[in-house]
Amino acid sequence: MTAAEINELIKKYGQAIYGFCWYLCGNKNDAEELYQDTMLKLVELKHRVVIKSGTEDEYLGAKKFCLAVASRLFKHRIGKQTERPEMVPIEDCTDLSLEENAEKSFLEKEEKIKLRKAVSDLPYKKKIVTLMYYYGEMEIKEIAKMLHIPEGTVKSRLNSAKADIKQKMEEQGYEGY
């Protein structure tokens, strides 16, 4: 991967990668640091990311590589800490500005906030596969490869996370999860 390709990756997916870091870290400073460390690691490991023709699929693969790097860096960081890092205040994850006559919009945003909170409250191992699968749009096989765990473990963690989220949402009066 060349410097120009890294710049193109940042143009295309920099916000998504930063959003992933924000979701993991829970605050701006730590997210910025994790994002920066991820990009530095990408430069260090650029030989492992191949972009031959510059197709969207190749850049999407590079994005997924960055998400995996960010998750490993984050896991390494929390392993060094004695306490679990403070998670993202859910209010910071969404724009709560109301539009005129937008009660429905408000209720949908409230539901999204509760859903994000449910994901945020998951244990790390369940949360990381959930974020990679839904936020990172990665396949089970890719997640397993990136995290160096069996595909069955990824499936199990996803199913368990879904059950936890469903239970939490139903406890709060939401149906259909």
N, CA and C atoms as an extended XYZ file, in Angstrom:
531
Properties=species:S:1:pos:R:3:atomname:S:1:resname:S:1:resid:I:1 pbc="F F F"
N         0.857       -1.169        0.000 N   MET     1
C         0.000        0.000        0.000 CA  MET     1
C         0.902        1.232        0.000 C   MET     1
N         0.608        2.138       -0.892 N   THR     2
C         1.414        3.353       -1.019 CA  THR     2
C         0.822        4.468       -0.154 C   THR     2
N         1.577        5.553       -0.036 N   ALA     3
C         1.106        6.710        0.729 CA  ALA     3
C        -0.159        7.290        0.095 C   ALA     3
N        -0.222        7.307       -1.223 N   ALA     4
C        -1.409        7.824       -1.918 CA  ALA     4
C        -2.624        6.934       -1.629 C   ALA     4
N        -2.399        5.641       -1.585 N   GLU     5
C        -3.501        4.710       -1.284 CA  GLU     5
C        -3.961        4.859        0.160 C   GLU     5
N        -3.029        5.105        1.060 N   ILE     6
C        -3.403        5.348        2.468 CA  ILE     6
C        -4.234        6.622        2.562 C   ILE     6
N        -3.820        7.671        1.856 N   ASN     7
C        -4.596        8.919        1.848 CA  ASN     7
C        -5.998        8.690        1.287 C   ASN     7
N        -6.105        7.891        0.243 N   GLU     8
C        -7.410        7.596       -0.350 CA  GLU     8
C        -8.268        6.795        0.631 C   GLU     8
N        -7.661        5.856        1.321 N   LEU     9
C        -8.379        5.080        2.331 CA  LEU     9
C        -8.930        6.003        3.422 C   LEU     9
N        -8.111        6.939        3.862 N   ILE    10
C        -8.544        7.879        4.903 CA  ILE    10
C        -9.685        8.757        4.381 C   ILE    10
N        -9.600        9.190        3.124 N   LYS    11
C       -10.679        9.983        2.537 CA  LYS    11
C       -11.985        9.198        2.510 C   LYS    11
N       -11.892        7.941        2.094 N   LYS    12
C       -13.093        7.116        1.934 CA  LYS    12
C       -13.647        6.625        3.267 C   LYS    12
N       -12.767        6.170        4.162 N   TYR    13
C       -13.224        5.463        5.351 CA  TYR    13
C       -12.682        5.996        6.664 C   TYR    13
N       -11.999        7.120        6.631 N   GLY    14
C       -11.421        7.673        7.853 CA  GLY    14
C       -12.465        7.939        8.927 C   GLY    14
N       -13.600        8.515        8.544 N   GLN    15
C       -14.651        8.795        9.528 CA  GLN    15
C       -15.212        7.515       10.124 C   GLN    15
N       -15.400        6.500        9.300 N   ALA    16
C       -15.936        5.236        9.797 CA  ALA    16
C       -14.955        4.571       10.769 C   ALA    16
N       -13.684        4.631       10.453 N   ILE    17
C       -12.669        4.042       11.330 CA  ILE    17
C       -12.600        4.828       12.641 C   ILE    17
N       -12.650        6.154       12.538 N   TYR    18
C       -12.658        6.982       13.745 CA  TYR    18
C       -13.905        6.702       14.585 C   TYR    18
N       -15.053        6.555       13.949 N   GLY    19
C       -16.293        6.241       14.664 CA  GLY    19
C       -16.190        4.929       15.417 C   GLY    19
N       -15.546        3.955       14.806 N   PHE    20
C       -15.321        2.663       15.450 CA  PHE    20
C       -14.439        2.851       16.687 C   PHE    20
N       -13.388        3.651       16.551 N   CYS    21
C       -12.488        3.936       17.680 CA  CYS    21
C       -13.239        4.663       18.793 C   CYS    21
N       -14.081        5.621       18.420 N   TRP    22
C       -14.877        6.378       19.396 CA  TRP    22
C       -15.790        5.432       20.165 C   TRP    22
N       -16.435        4.544       19.427 N   TYR    23
C       -17.367        3.610       20.057 CA  TYR    23
C       -16.632        2.710       21.056 C   TYR    23
N       -15.419        2.292       20.702 N   LEU    24
C       -14.654        1.435       21.604 CA  LEU    24
C       -14.159        2.191       22.835 C   LEU    24
N       -13.654        3.386       22.627 N   CYS    25
C       -12.972        4.117       23.701 CA  CYS    25
C       -13.903        4.876       24.630 C   CYS    25
N       -14.881        5.515       24.064 N   GLY    26
C       -15.830        6.222       24.896 CA  GLY    26
C       -15.564        7.691       25.112 C   GLY    26
N       -14.466        8.186       24.606 N   ASN    27
C       -14.245        9.629       24.707 CA  ASN    27
C       -13.341       10.087       23.566 C   ASN    27
N       -13.402       11.368       23.309 N   LYS    28
C       -12.716       11.941       22.158 CA  LYS    28
C       -11.203       11.738       22.211 C   LYS    28
N       -10.598       12.035       23.344 N   ASN    29
C        -9.135       11.951       23.440 CA  ASN    29
C        -8.625       10.537       23.196 C   ASN    29
N        -9.235        9.561       23.859 N   ASP    30
C        -8.801        8.176       23.670 CA  ASP    30
C        -9.093        7.686       22.258 C   ASP    30
N       -10.230        8.112       21.704 N   ALA    31
C       -10.584        7.711       20.339 CA  ALA    31
C        -9.580        8.279       19.341 C   ALA    31
N        -9.209        9.547       19.523 N   GLU    32
C        -8.225       10.157       18.630 CA  GLU    32
C        -6.879        9.440       18.733 C   GLU    32
N        -6.501        9.092       19.950 N   GLU    33
C        -5.235        8.387       20.145 CA  GLU    33
C        -5.275        6.991       19.505 C   GLU    33
N        -6.387        6.287       19.699 N   LEU    34
C        -6.517        4.954       19.104 CA  LEU    34
C        -6.530        5.060       17.577 C   LEU    34
N        -7.232        6.034       17.044 N   TYR    35
C        -7.278        6.238       15.595 CA  TYR    35
C        -5.876        6.510       15.051 C   TYR    35
N        -5.162        7.395       15.735 N   GLN    36
C        -3.804        7.727       15.310 CA  GLN    36
C        -2.888        6.496       15.380 C   GLN    36
N        -2.986        5.747       16.467 N   ASP    37
C        -2.183        4.526       16.603 CA  ASP    37
C        -2.540        3.507       15.517 C   ASP    37
N        -3.822        3.443       15.180 N   THR    38
C        -4.265        2.530       14.125 CA  THR    38
C        -3.652        2.920       12.785 C   THR    38
N        -3.666        4.221       12.495 N   MET    39
C        -3.097        4.683       11.226 CA  MET    39
C        -1.577        4.468       11.195 C   MET    39
N        -0.924        4.677       12.327 N   LEU    40
C         0.522        4.416       12.390 CA  LEU    40
C         0.820        2.936       12.163 C   LEU    40
N         0.000        2.088       12.751 N   LYS    41
C         0.172        0.644       12.578 CA  LYS    41
C        -0.083        0.263       11.123 C   LYS    41
N        -1.057        0.931       10.484 N   LEU    42
C        -1.329        0.674        9.068 CA  LEU    42
C        -0.100        1.016        8.224 C   LEU    42
N         0.527        2.152        8.508 N   VAL    43
C         1.736        2.532        7.773 CA  VAL    43
C         2.835        1.497        8.004 C   VAL    43
N         2.939        1.046        9.243 N   GLU    44
C         3.949        0.038        9.586 CA  GLU    44
C         3.686       -1.286        8.862 C   GLU    44
N         2.412       -1.643        8.732 N   LEU    45
C         2.036       -2.931        8.132 CA  LEU    45
C         1.509       -2.784        6.705 C   LEU    45
N         1.833       -1.696        6.050 N   LYS    46
C         1.285       -1.422        4.726 CA  LYS    46
C         1.595       -2.514        3.712 C   LYS    46
N         2.648       -3.242        3.923 N   HIS    47
C         2.996       -4.326        3.008 CA  HIS    47
C         1.985       -5.475        3.065 C   HIS    47
N         1.184       -5.537        4.137 N   ARG    48
C         0.185       -6.602        4.282 CA  ARG    48
C        -1.149       -6.251        3.628 C   ARG    48
N        -1.318       -4.999        3.229 N   VAL    49
C        -2.554       -4.560        2.586 CA  VAL    49
C        -2.239       -4.287        1.118 C   VAL    49
N        -2.858       -5.070        0.246 N   VAL    50
C        -2.560       -4.963       -1.176 CA  VAL    50
C        -3.719       -4.285       -1.900 C   VAL    50
N        -3.380       -3.219       -2.585 N   ILE    51
C        -4.350       -2.541       -3.447 CA  ILE    51
C        -3.717       -2.490       -4.833 C   ILE    51
N        -4.206       -3.361       -5.719 N   LYS    52
C        -3.633       -3.457       -7.055 CA  LYS    52
C        -4.325       -2.523       -8.037 C   LYS    52
N        -5.639       -2.600       -8.073 N   SER    53
C        -6.367       -1.839       -9.092 CA  SER    53
C        -7.158       -0.665       -8.519 C   SER    53
N        -7.169       -0.534       -7.202 N   GLY    54
C        -7.874        0.589       -6.584 CA  GLY    54
C        -9.380        0.442       -6.578 C   GLY    54
N        -9.858       -0.792       -6.605 N   THR    55
C       -11.308       -1.006       -6.594 CA  THR    55
C       -11.878       -0.739       -5.211 C   THR    55
N       -13.183       -0.532       -5.184 N   GLU    56
C       -13.882       -0.279       -3.916 CA  GLU    56
C       -13.715       -1.464       -2.963 C   GLU    56
N       -13.745       -2.684       -3.501 N   ASP    57
C       -13.579       -3.884       -2.667 CA  ASP    57
C       -12.212       -3.917       -1.993 C   ASP    57
N       -11.182       -3.486       -2.712 N   GLU    58
C        -9.844       -3.464       -2.126 CA  GLU    58
C        -9.765       -2.449       -0.986 C   GLU    58
N       -10.378       -1.278       -1.175 N   TYR    59
C       -10.381       -0.274       -0.110 CA  TYR    59
C       -11.256       -0.718        1.055 C   TYR    59
N       -12.335       -1.413        0.768 N   LEU    60
C       -13.177       -1.947        1.837 CA  LEU    60
C       -12.392       -2.978        2.651 C   LEU    60
N       -11.594       -3.782        1.981 N   GLY    61
C       -10.735       -4.735        2.679 CA  GLY    61
C        -9.717       -4.033        3.568 C   GLY    61
N        -9.175       -2.929        3.080 N   ALA    62
C        -8.221       -2.147        3.875 CA  ALA    62
C        -8.910       -1.544        5.092 C   ALA    62
N       -10.152       -1.093        4.925 N   LYS    63
C       -10.931       -0.564        6.059 CA  LYS    63
C       -11.112       -1.652        7.112 C   LYS    63
N       -11.476       -2.830        6.683 N   LYS    64
C       -11.684       -3.947        7.607 CA  LYS    64
C       -10.387       -4.297        8.331 C   LYS    64
N        -9.282       -4.233        7.619 N   PHE    65
C        -7.973       -4.456        8.238 CA  PHE    65
C        -7.747       -3.429        9.350 C   PHE    65
N        -8.079       -2.169        9.081 N   CYS    66
C        -7.912       -1.097       10.086 CA  CYS    66
C        -8.798       -1.333       11.301 C   CYS    66
N       -10.024       -1.790       11.086 N   LEU    67
C       -10.911       -2.073       12.217 CA  LEU    67
C       -10.344       -3.193       13.081 C   LEU    67
N        -9.778       -4.191       12.431 N   ALA    68
C        -9.170       -5.285       13.186 CA  ALA    68
C        -7.958       -4.795       13.972 C   ALA    68
N        -7.153       -3.949       13.358 N   VAL    69
C        -5.989       -3.374       14.042 CA  VAL    69
C        -6.448       -2.553       15.242 C   VAL    69
N        -7.458       -1.711       15.044 N   ALA    70
C        -7.975       -0.878       16.136 CA  ALA    70
C        -8.489       -1.745       17.282 C   ALA    70
N        -9.185       -2.823       16.952 N   SER    71
C        -9.714       -3.677       18.016 CA  SER    71
C        -8.602       -4.361       18.797 C   SER    71
N        -7.541       -4.782       18.099 N   ARG    72
C        -6.413       -5.406       18.804 CA  ARG    72
C        -5.660       -4.399       19.665 C   ARG    72
N        -5.464       -3.197       19.134 N   LEU    73
C        -4.801       -2.150       19.921 CA  LEU    73
C        -5.626       -1.805       21.160 C   LEU    73
N        -6.939       -1.702       20.991 N   PHE    74
C        -7.811       -1.395       22.120 CA  PHE    74
C        -7.769       -2.525       23.152 C   PHE    74
N        -7.827       -3.753       22.689 N   LYS    75
C        -7.771       -4.904       23.592 CA  LYS    75
C        -6.462       -4.894       24.380 C   LYS    75
N        -5.383       -4.566       23.702 N   HIS    76
C        -4.079       -4.497       24.368 CA  HIS    76
C        -4.081       -3.409       25.442 C   HIS    76
N        -4.706       -2.276       25.123 N   ARG    77
C        -4.778       -1.169       26.085 CA  ARG    77
C        -5.584       -1.539       27.318 C   ARG    77
N        -6.754       -2.132       27.113 N   ILE    78
C        -7.581       -2.435       28.279 CA  ILE    78
C        -6.989       -3.568       29.097 C   ILE    78
N        -6.162       -4.377       28.454 N   GLY    79
C        -5.471       -5.420       29.202 CA  GLY    79
C        -4.464       -4.833       30.171 C   GLY    79
N        -3.949       -3.649       29.849 N   LYS    80
C        -2.980       -2.980       30.706 CA  LYS    80
C        -3.640       -2.221       31.847 C   LYS    80
N        -4.918       -1.917       31.693 N   GLN    81
C        -5.615       -1.142       32.701 CA  GLN    81
C        -6.236       -2.065       33.740 C   GLN    81
N        -6.318       -1.576       34.952 N   THR    82
C        -6.930       -2.371       36.002 CA  THR    82
C        -8.445       -2.231       35.979 C   THR    82
N        -8.940       -1.089       35.505 N   GLU    83
C       -10.375       -0.870       35.418 CA  GLU    83
C       -10.800       -0.867       33.966 C   GLU    83
N       -12.062       -1.208       33.749 N   ARG    84
C       -12.624       -1.121       32.423 CA  ARG    84
C       -12.741        0.358       32.057 C   ARG    84
N       -12.374        0.732       30.819 N   PRO    85
C       -12.470        2.141       30.453 CA  PRO    85
C       -13.922        2.599       30.446 C   PRO    85
N       -14.102        3.883       30.713 N   GLU    86
C       -15.440        4.453       30.682 CA  GLU    86
C       -15.937        4.405       29.245 C   GLU    86
N       -17.149        3.935       29.061 N   MET    87
C       -17.684        3.791       27.726 CA  MET    87
C       -18.292        5.104       27.261 C   MET    87
N       -18.629        5.151       25.990 N   VAL    88
C       -19.190        6.350       25.387 CA  VAL    88
C       -20.496        6.718       26.070 C   VAL    88
N       -20.607        7.948       26.569 N   PRO    89
C       -21.925        8.362       27.041 CA  PRO    89
C       -22.857        8.325       25.837 C   PRO    89
N       -23.917        7.593       25.967 N   ILE    90
C       -24.769        7.336       24.823 CA  ILE    90
C       -25.305        8.617       24.200 C   ILE    90
N       -25.455        9.655       25.003 N   GLU    91
C       -25.930       10.925       24.477 CA  GLU    91
C       -24.950       11.504       23.466 C   GLU    91
N       -23.673       11.167       23.599 N   ASP    92
C       -22.667       11.689       22.689 CA  ASP    92
C       -22.645       10.967       21.351 C   ASP    92
N       -23.333        9.856       21.252 N   CYS    93
C       -23.296        9.053       20.038 CA  CYS    93
C       -24.303        9.511       18.997 C   CYS    93
N       -25.257       10.300       19.390 N   THR    94
C       -26.291       10.690       18.438 CA  THR    94
C       -26.575       12.172       18.542 C   THR    94
N       -27.170       12.669       17.524 N   ASP    95
C       -27.625       14.054       17.507 CA  ASP    95
C       -29.049       14.064       18.025 C   ASP    95
N       -29.286       14.689       19.155 N   LEU    96
C       -30.613       14.697       19.753 CA  LEU    96
C       -31.433       15.927       19.375 C   LEU    96
N       -30.963       16.671       18.374 N   SER    97
C       -31.731       17.846       17.979 CA  SER    97
C       -33.063       17.397       17.394 C   SER    97
N       -34.124       18.096       17.791 N   LEU    98
C       -35.461       17.725       17.341 CA  LEU    98
C       -35.886       18.576       16.156 C   LEU    98
N       -36.521       17.920       15.201 N   GLU    99
C       -37.101       18.648       14.090 CA  GLU    99
C       -38.524       19.049       14.487 C   GLU    99
N       -39.105       20.000       13.730 N   GLU   100
C       -40.474       20.417       14.021 CA  GLU   100
C       -41.401       19.229       13.850 C   GLU   100
N       -42.325       19.090       14.820 N   ASN   101
C       -43.325       18.023       14.790 CA  ASN   101
C       -42.681       16.660       14.565 C   ASN   101
N       -41.623       16.369       15.265 N   ALA   102
C       -40.872       15.137       15.011 CA  ALA   102
C       -40.918       14.194       16.199 C   ALA   102
N       -42.084       13.970       16.745 N   GLU   103
C       -42.193       13.050       17.877 CA  GLU   103
C       -41.741       11.650       17.461 C   GLU   103
N       -42.154       11.245       16.271 N   LYS   104
C       -41.761        9.920       15.781 CA  LYS   104
C       -40.236        9.835       15.648 C   LYS   104
N       -39.648       10.884       15.115 N   SER   105
C       -38.197       10.918       14.966 CA  SER   105
C       -37.510       10.838       16.329 C   SER   105
N       -38.072       11.556       17.288 N   PHE   106
C       -37.517       11.529       18.639 CA  PHE   106
C       -37.582       10.126       19.226 C   PHE   106
N       -38.722        9.466       19.054 N   LEU   107
C       -38.880        8.116       19.596 CA  LEU   107
C       -37.924        7.132       18.928 C   LEU   107
N       -37.718        7.312       17.632 N   GLU   108
C       -36.772        6.445       16.928 CA  GLU   108
C       -35.357        6.679       17.440 C   GLU   108
N       -35.017        7.944       17.676 N   LYS   109
C       -33.685        8.256       18.200 CA  LYS   109
C       -33.517        7.707       19.608 C   LYS   109
N       -34.570        7.804       20.394 N   GLU   110
C       -34.530        7.263       21.749 CA  GLU   110
C       -34.293        5.755       21.717 C   GLU   110
N       -34.957        5.092       20.792 N   GLU   111
C       -34.781        3.648       20.643 CA  GLU   111
C       -33.348        3.325       20.211 C   GLU   111
N       -32.812        4.116       19.288 N   LYS   112
C       -31.431        3.908       18.849 CA  LYS   112
C       -30.455        4.118       20.004 C   LYS   112
N       -30.724        5.116       20.825 N   ILE   113
C       -29.863        5.374       21.982 CA  ILE   113
C       -29.858        4.170       22.906 C   ILE   113
N       -31.019        3.646       23.171 N   LYS   114
C       -31.120        2.480       24.059 CA  LYS   114
C       -30.437        1.264       23.443 C   LYS   114
N       -30.568        1.115       22.124 N   LEU   115
C       -29.913        0.008       21.435 CA  LEU   115
C       -28.394        0.158       21.518 C   LEU   115
N       -27.904        1.363       21.270 N   ARG   116
C       -26.459        1.596       21.371 CA  ARG   116
C       -25.958        1.371       22.793 C   ARG   116
N       -26.759        1.760       23.756 N   LYS   117
C       -26.397        1.539       25.157 CA  LYS   117
C       -26.308        0.041       25.444 C   LYS   117
N       -27.256       -0.717       24.902 N   ALA   118
C       -27.242       -2.174       25.097 CA  ALA   118
C       -25.982       -2.788       24.487 C   ALA   118
N       -25.593       -2.312       23.313 N   VAL   119
C       -24.360       -2.804       22.681 CA  VAL   119
C       -23.152       -2.369       23.499 C   VAL   119
N       -23.155       -1.129       23.946 N   SER   120
C       -22.044       -0.597       24.727 CA  SER   120
C       -21.839       -1.363       26.031 C   SER   120
N       -22.929       -1.863       26.602 N   ASP   121
C       -22.846       -2.580       27.872 CA  ASP   121
C       -22.418       -4.039       27.729 C   ASP   121
N       -22.306       -4.523       26.514 N   LEU   122
C       -21.884       -5.915       26.315 CA  LEU   122
C       -20.454       -6.109       26.808 C   LEU   122
N       -20.129       -7.317       27.263 N   PRO   123
C       -18.725       -7.603       27.586 CA  PRO   123
C       -17.864       -7.443       26.324 C   PRO   123
N       -16.596       -7.129       26.523 N   TYR   124
C       -15.698       -6.809       25.404 CA  TYR   124
C       -15.762       -7.837       24.277 C   TYR   124
N       -15.664       -9.120       24.578 N   LYS   125
C       -15.589      -10.143       23.536 CA  LYS   125
C       -16.846      -10.180       22.679 C   LYS   125
N       -17.981       -9.961       23.279 N   LYS   126
C       -19.228       -9.926       22.514 CA  LYS   126
C       -19.346       -8.609       21.754 C   LYS   126
N       -18.937       -7.524       22.399 N   LYS   127
C       -19.076       -6.211       21.788 CA  LYS   127
C       -18.213       -6.092       20.537 C   LYS   127
N       -16.987       -6.571       20.593 N   ILE   128
C       -16.086       -6.382       19.465 CA  ILE   128
C       -16.579       -7.143       18.233 C   ILE   128
N       -17.072       -8.376       18.401 N   VAL   129
C       -17.582       -9.107       17.234 CA  VAL   129
C       -18.866       -8.464       16.718 C   VAL   129
N       -19.689       -7.937       17.622 N   THR   130
C       -20.923       -7.269       17.214 CA  THR   130
C       -20.608       -6.017       16.409 C   THR   130
N       -19.675       -5.215       16.894 N   LEU   131
C       -19.299       -3.999       16.169 CA  LEU   131
C       -18.655       -4.322       14.826 C   LEU   131
N       -17.798       -5.325       14.785 N   MET   132
C       -17.148       -5.681       13.531 CA  MET   132
C       -18.166       -6.207       12.524 C   MET   132
N       -19.143       -6.975       13.008 N   TYR   133
C       -20.140       -7.568       12.115 CA  TYR   133
C       -21.114       -6.514       11.593 C   TYR   133
N       -21.681       -5.717       12.488 N   TYR   134
C       -22.709       -4.765       12.078 CA  TYR   134
C       -22.134       -3.412       11.663 C   TYR   134
N       -21.248       -2.860       12.438 N   TYR   135
C       -20.689       -1.541       12.134 CA  TYR   135
C       -19.628       -1.657       11.040 C   TYR   135
N       -18.759       -2.645       11.176 N   GLY   136
C       -17.677       -2.819       10.209 CA  GLY   136
C       -18.080       -3.594        8.975 C   GLY   136
N       -19.303       -4.148        8.972 N   GLU   137
C       -19.822       -4.918        7.846 CA  GLU   137
C       -18.880       -6.034        7.423 C   GLU   137
N       -18.339       -6.724        8.416 N   MET   138
C       -17.429       -7.822        8.141 CA  MET   138
C       -18.181       -9.145        8.228 C   MET   138
N       -17.737      -10.105        7.443 N   GLU   139
C       -18.319      -11.444        7.483 CA  GLU   139
C       -17.716      -12.212        8.652 C   GLU   139
N       -18.424      -13.248        9.068 N   ILE   140
C       -17.978      -14.067       10.194 CA  ILE   140
C       -16.584      -14.616        9.945 C   ILE   140
N       -16.345      -15.070        8.735 N   LYS   141
C       -15.030      -15.623        8.383 CA  LYS   141
C       -13.936      -14.571        8.543 C   LYS   141
N       -14.222      -13.343        8.122 N   GLU   142
C       -13.242      -12.256        8.236 CA  GLU   142
C       -12.975      -11.903        9.697 C   GLU   142
N       -14.024      -11.849       10.490 N   ILE   143
C       -13.863      -11.526       11.910 CA  ILE   143
C       -13.008      -12.589       12.585 C   ILE   143
N       -13.316      -13.844       12.296 N   ALA   144
C       -12.551      -14.951       12.884 CA  ALA   144
C       -11.069      -14.842       12.519 C   ALA   144
N       -10.815      -14.538       11.273 N   LYS   145
C        -9.423      -14.414       10.812 CA  LYS   145
C        -8.724      -13.237       11.494 C   LYS   145
N        -9.418      -12.105       11.572 N   MET   146
C        -8.817      -10.900       12.154 CA  MET   146
C        -8.562      -11.041       13.650 C   MET   146
N        -9.469      -11.734       14.347 N   LEU   147
C        -9.333      -11.873       15.798 CA  LEU   147
C        -8.609      -13.158       16.206 C   LEU   147
N        -8.264      -13.974       15.212 N   HIS   148
C        -7.556      -15.234       15.460 CA  HIS   148
C        -8.355      -16.158       16.377 C   HIS   148
N        -9.655      -16.293       16.059 N   ILE   149
C       -10.521      -17.206       16.807 CA  ILE   149
C       -11.325      -18.018       15.795 C   ILE   149
N       -11.850      -19.170       16.212 N   PRO   150
C       -12.642      -19.989       15.287 CA  PRO   150
C       -13.945      -19.291       14.877 C   PRO   150
N       -14.433      -19.627       13.687 N   GLU   151
C       -15.687      -19.064       13.199 CA  GLU   151
C       -16.837      -19.395       14.149 C   GLU   151
N       -16.823      -20.598       14.697 N   GLY   152
C       -17.871      -20.993       15.632 CA  GLY   152
C       -17.910      -20.102       16.863 C   GLY   152
N       -16.758      -19.651       17.302 N   THR   153
C       -16.688      -18.749       18.452 CA  THR   153
C       -17.299      -17.394       18.098 C   THR   153
N       -17.029      -16.923       16.880 N   VAL   154
C       -17.618      -15.658       16.433 CA  VAL   154
C       -19.137      -15.793       16.398 C   VAL   154
N       -19.632      -16.875       15.809 N   LYS   155
C       -21.080      -17.103       15.725 CA  LYS   155
C       -21.696      -17.171       17.118 C   LYS   155
N       -21.031      -17.890       18.007 N   SER   156
C       -21.535      -18.033       19.373 CA  SER   156
C       -21.608      -16.685       20.080 C   SER   156
N       -20.560      -15.890       19.953 N   ARG   157
C       -20.537      -14.575       20.601 CA  ARG   157
C       -21.599      -13.649       20.000 C   ARG   157
N       -21.781      -13.716       18.673 N   LEU   158
C       -22.814      -12.898       18.037 CA  LEU   158
C       -24.208      -13.293       18.524 C   LEU   158
N       -24.458      -14.593       18.557 N   ASN   159
C       -25.770      -15.061       19.014 CA  ASN   159
C       -26.014      -14.686       20.472 C   ASN   159
N       -25.005      -14.847       21.284 N   SER   160
C       -25.128      -14.488       22.693 CA  SER   160
C       -25.351      -12.984       22.859 C   SER   160
N       -24.633      -12.192       22.068 N   ALA   161
C       -24.797      -10.737       22.117 CA  ALA   161
C       -26.208      -10.344       21.687 C   ALA   161
N       -26.700      -10.972       20.628 N   LYS   162
C       -28.063      -10.682       20.164 CA  LYS   162
C       -29.082      -10.992       21.256 C   LYS   162
N       -28.897      -12.122       21.924 N   ALA   163
C       -29.821      -12.507       22.998 CA  ALA   163
C       -29.761      -11.496       24.145 C   ALA   163
N       -28.559      -11.070       24.504 N   ASP   164
C       -28.399      -10.073       25.573 CA  ASP   164
C       -29.072       -8.750       25.202 C   ASP   164
N       -28.860       -8.328       23.956 N   ILE   165
C       -29.447       -7.071       23.491 CA  ILE   165
C       -30.968       -7.183       23.457 C   ILE   165
N       -31.455       -8.297       22.945 N   LYS   166
C       -32.909       -8.510       22.871 CA  LYS   166
C       -33.529       -8.441       24.262 C   LYS   166
N       -32.905       -9.125       25.212 N   GLN   167
C       -33.423       -9.129       26.581 CA  GLN   167
C       -33.436       -7.714       27.161 C   GLN   167
N       -32.348       -6.997       26.969 N   LYS   168
C       -32.252       -5.639       27.518 CA  LYS   168
C       -33.297       -4.719       26.894 C   LYS   168
N       -33.482       -4.837       25.577 N   MET   169
C       -34.455       -3.986       24.888 CA  MET   169
C       -35.881       -4.337       25.319 C   MET   169
N       -36.170       -5.611       25.477 N   GLU   170
C       -37.509       -6.017       25.908 CA  GLU   170
C       -37.792       -5.561       27.330 C   GLU   170
N       -36.774       -5.569       28.182 N   GLU   171
C       -36.928       -5.086       29.540 CA  GLU   171
C       -37.311       -3.608       29.561 C   GLU   171
N       -36.886       -2.883       28.522 N   GLN   172
C       -37.179       -1.451       28.428 CA  GLN   172
C       -38.444       -1.167       27.618 C   GLN   172
N       -39.153       -2.239       27.265 N   GLY   173
C       -40.442       -2.057       26.600 CA  GLY   173
C       -40.409       -2.049       25.084 C   GLY   173
N       -39.287       -2.370       24.485 N   TYR   174
C       -39.208       -2.413       23.031 CA  TYR   174
C       -39.397       -3.844       22.586 C   TYR   174
N       -40.159       -4.018       21.523 N   GLU   175
C       -40.415       -5.365       20.996 CA  GLU   175
C       -39.777       -5.494       19.621 C   GLU   175
N       -39.577       -6.723       19.221 N   GLY   176
C       -39.070       -6.974       17.878 CA  GLY   176
C       -37.559       -7.012       17.774 C   GLY   176
N       -36.870       -7.195       18.868 N   TYR   177
C       -35.411       -7.280       18.808 CA  TYR   177
C       -34.930       -8.675       18.947 C   TYR   177
